[in-house]
């Protein structure tokens, strides 16, 4: 005969999105400063402000010559703006000391 049973639902995922505490601040990788070429494919995503300054608020990984993979929450900022600039090869975004090999590009989409 025919069974009128439904398949059971998949088990509940215990992983949940949570918002970071804004007072937690940021720190270097694992609490240690990075070294040149240690994270060669790491990218910083930034939002250009009206005064020309850039807010570096997200990261991503260079996965192909012109593709950076980032988290879904990095697609728009709190003001519903998409990032417009990406920076590669810079260990300290707020210092010009290590900028010799840094590359910065506009984001097409």
C-alpha positions as CSV (number, residue, x, y, z in Angstrom):
1,X,0.0,0.0,0.0
2,X,0.4,3.6,0.1
3,X,2.1,5.4,3.0
4,X,0.7,8.8,3.9
5,X,3.6,9.6,6.1
6,X,5.8,12.7,5.6
7,X,9.6,12.4,5.7
8,X,10.9,13.8,8.9
9,X,12.3,17.3,9.0
10,X,16.1,17.6,8.9
11,X,17.7,18.1,12.3
12,X,17.9,21.6,13.5
13,X,21.1,23.4,12.9
14,X,22.6,24.7,16.1
15,X,24.7,27.3,14.4
16,X,23.1,30.7,14.4
17,X,24.0,34.2,13.1
18,X,24.8,36.6,15.9
19,X,25.8,40.2,15.9
20,X,29.2,41.0,17.2
21,X,29.5,43.3,20.2
22,X,30.6,46.7,18.7
23,X,32.7,47.4,21.8
24,X,34.8,44.2,21.3
25,X,37.1,46.1,18.8
26,X,39.4,44.3,16.5
27,X,42.7,42.6,16.9
28,X,45.4,41.1,14.6
29,X,45.1,37.5,13.5
30,X,45.1,35.3,16.5
31,X,46.2,38.2,18.6
32,X,49.6,38.4,16.8
33,X,50.7,40.9,14.1
34,X,50.8,39.3,10.6
35,X,54.0,39.0,8.6
36,X,54.6,40.0,5.0
37,X,53.0,37.4,2.6
38,X,51.5,35.4,5.5
39,X,48.0,35.9,4.2
40,X,48.7,36.7,0.6
41,X,45.1,36.3,-0.6
42,X,43.5,38.3,2.1
43,X,41.6,41.4,0.9
44,X,40.1,44.4,2.7
45,X,36.8,45.7,1.6
46,X,36.1,49.4,2.0
47,X,33.5,52.1,1.7
48,X,34.5,55.5,0.5
49,X,33.1,58.3,2.6
50,X,32.1,61.8,1.2
51,X,35.3,63.3,2.6
52,X,37.4,60.8,0.6
53,X,38.4,58.6,3.6
54,X,37.8,54.9,3.4
55,X,36.2,52.8,6.1
56,X,37.7,49.3,6.0
57,X,34.9,47.2,7.5
58,X,35.1,43.8,5.9
59,X,37.5,41.2,4.5
60,X,37.5,38.6,1.8
61,X,39.8,36.2,0.0
62,X,41.1,36.6,-3.5
63,X,39.9,33.4,-5.3
64,X,40.7,34.3,-8.9
65,X,42.4,37.1,-10.8
66,X,39.5,39.4,-10.4
67,X,37.2,37.7,-7.9
68,X,37.0,38.2,-4.1
69,X,34.9,36.0,-2.0
70,X,33.4,37.6,1.1
71,X,30.7,37.0,3.7
72,X,27.1,37.8,2.9
73,X,27.0,40.5,5.7
74,X,29.7,42.4,3.8
75,X,27.6,43.0,0.7
76,X,25.9,46.1,2.3
77,X,26.9,48.3,5.2
78,X,24.5,49.6,7.9
79,X,23.6,52.5,5.5
80,X,22.7,50.0,2.8
81,X,25.8,50.9,0.7
82,X,27.9,48.4,-1.2
83,X,31.7,48.5,-0.7
84,X,33.4,50.3,-3.5
85,X,37.1,49.7,-3.0
86,X,39.3,46.7,-2.3
87,X,42.9,46.5,-1.0
88,X,45.3,43.6,-1.3
89,X,48.8,43.2,0.1
90,X,48.5,45.7,3.0
91,X,49.3,44.3,6.5
92,X,48.3,47.5,8.3
93,X,45.5,49.5,6.6
94,X,46.2,52.5,8.8
95,X,49.9,52.8,8.2
96,X,51.8,53.7,5.0
97,X,54.9,51.8,6.2
98,X,54.0,48.5,4.4
99,X,52.3,50.0,1.3
100,X,55.1,49.2,-1.2
101,X,53.4,46.1,-2.6
102,X,49.8,47.0,-1.7
103,X,47.2,47.2,-4.5
104,X,43.9,49.0,-4.4
105,X,41.1,48.7,-6.9
106,X,37.6,49.9,-7.4
107,X,34.9,47.2,-7.1
108,X,32.9,46.7,-10.3
109,X,30.0,44.7,-8.7
